Amino acid sequence: MKTKLLKISSFLLLLLSLFTLTSCNLKGLTLDEAKANLEAAGYEVKIIDGATYCDSDQNEFFLFSSELENYLYAEKGDDKIHMFFFYTIDQASRNSDFIDYPDLLGGQTNQLVYCATRQARKDAKL
């Protein structure tokens, strides 16, 4: 009886572990996935290469082109989202403290730093 209970609890623990691991998105949201999600939700999406963005007047956070791979901006009515795709997670973490837009929720997922309204974040599937 004790052995049977141990086997059942081990099996349940294994199932719980598998469920936990498969529910996580280990690779994060890619630029193409974000663009597709937002366009499907009716957003007007604009993507700028990192070097171009860093050299422009839009670069209000003084980001470096050696760190920023791409910038995505999408808007639909009052909902908007700014997405900064960095080359590495460390670069994203270093810059996430400086990237802030008033009245927008900020966050980081792997190499992505974003600021968005609640609905835009939901529509982007973050």
C-alpha positions as CSV (number, residue, x, y, z in Angstrom):
1,M,0.0,0.0,0.0
2,K,2.8,2.4,0.9
3,T,4.6,1.7,-2.4
4,K,1.5,2.2,-4.4
5,L,0.9,5.6,-2.7
6,L,4.5,6.6,-3.4
7,K,4.2,5.7,-7.1
8,I,0.9,7.7,-7.4
9,S,2.3,10.8,-5.7
10,S,5.5,10.6,-7.8
11,F,3.4,10.4,-11.0
12,L,1.3,13.4,-9.9
13,L,4.4,15.4,-9.1
14,L,5.8,14.5,-12.6
15,L,2.5,15.7,-14.2
16,L,2.6,18.9,-12.2
17,S,6.2,19.6,-13.2
18,L,5.5,19.0,-16.9
19,F,2.5,21.3,-16.7
20,T,4.5,24.0,-15.1
21,L,7.3,23.8,-17.6
22,T,5.0,23.7,-20.7
23,S,3.0,26.7,-19.5
24,C,6.1,28.9,-19.5
25,N,7.3,30.7,-22.6
26,L,11.0,30.2,-22.3
27,K,12.0,32.0,-25.5
28,G,9.8,35.1,-25.0
29,L,7.8,37.0,-27.6
30,T,9.6,37.6,-30.9
31,L,9.2,40.7,-33.1
32,D,7.3,38.8,-35.7
33,E,4.9,37.3,-33.2
34,A,4.3,40.7,-31.5
35,K,3.6,42.3,-34.9
36,A,1.2,39.5,-36.0
37,N,-0.6,39.6,-32.7
38,L,-1.1,43.4,-32.7
39,E,-2.1,43.6,-36.4
40,A,-4.6,40.8,-35.8
41,A,-6.1,42.9,-33.0
42,G,-6.4,45.9,-35.4
43,Y,-3.3,48.0,-34.3
44,E,-1.3,50.2,-36.7
45,V,2.2,48.8,-36.2
46,K,5.5,50.6,-36.9
47,I,8.9,48.8,-36.6
48,I,12.2,50.6,-36.6
49,D,15.6,49.1,-36.8
50,G,17.6,49.6,-33.5
51,A,20.4,51.6,-35.1
52,T,17.9,53.9,-36.9
53,Y,15.9,54.4,-33.7
54,C,19.0,55.2,-31.6
55,D,20.1,57.8,-34.1
56,S,16.7,59.5,-34.3
57,D,15.0,62.1,-32.2
58,Q,12.6,59.5,-30.8
59,N,15.5,58.0,-28.7
60,E,14.5,59.9,-25.5
61,F,16.1,57.2,-23.3
62,F,19.6,57.5,-24.8
63,L,19.7,53.8,-25.9
64,F,22.8,52.5,-27.8
65,S,22.5,50.9,-31.2
66,S,24.9,48.2,-30.1
67,E,22.3,47.0,-27.6
68,L,18.9,47.7,-29.3
69,E,18.0,45.3,-32.0
70,N,14.5,46.7,-32.9
71,Y,11.8,49.1,-31.7
72,L,8.1,48.5,-32.3
73,Y,5.3,51.0,-31.7
74,A,1.7,50.1,-32.1
75,E,-1.5,52.1,-31.6
76,K,-5.2,51.6,-31.8
77,G,-7.4,54.4,-30.5
78,D,-6.3,55.1,-26.9
79,D,-4.3,51.9,-26.6
80,K,-0.6,51.9,-27.4
81,I,2.5,49.9,-26.8
82,H,6.2,50.6,-27.1
83,M,8.4,47.5,-27.4
84,F,12.2,47.5,-27.2
85,F,13.9,44.3,-28.4
86,F,17.5,44.1,-27.1
87,Y,20.2,41.6,-28.2
88,T,20.6,40.1,-24.8
89,I,18.6,39.7,-21.5
90,D,21.4,41.6,-19.6
91,Q,21.1,44.6,-22.0
92,A,17.3,44.6,-21.5
93,S,17.7,44.4,-17.8
94,R,20.2,47.3,-17.7
95,N,17.9,49.5,-19.7
96,S,14.5,48.5,-18.3
97,D,15.0,50.9,-15.3
98,F,15.3,53.9,-17.6
99,I,12.5,53.2,-20.1
100,D,9.3,54.7,-18.7
101,Y,6.3,56.3,-20.2
102,P,3.8,58.1,-18.0
103,D,0.4,56.3,-17.7
104,L,1.8,53.1,-19.3
105,L,2.6,49.8,-17.6
106,G,6.1,48.7,-18.0
107,G,7.8,45.3,-17.9
108,Q,10.4,43.0,-19.2
109,T,10.2,39.6,-20.8
110,N,13.6,38.1,-21.6
111,Q,15.1,40.5,-24.2
112,L,12.0,42.6,-24.5
113,V,11.3,45.7,-22.5
114,Y,7.8,47.2,-23.0
115,C,5.5,50.0,-21.9
116,A,1.8,49.6,-22.8
117,T,-1.8,50.1,-21.8
118,R,-3.4,47.1,-20.2
119,Q,-5.4,46.3,-23.3
120,A,-2.4,46.7,-25.7
121,R,-0.3,44.4,-23.4
122,K,-3.2,41.8,-23.6
123,D,-3.5,42.2,-27.4
124,A,0.2,41.7,-27.8
125,K,-0.1,38.5,-25.7
126,L,2.5,39.5,-23.2
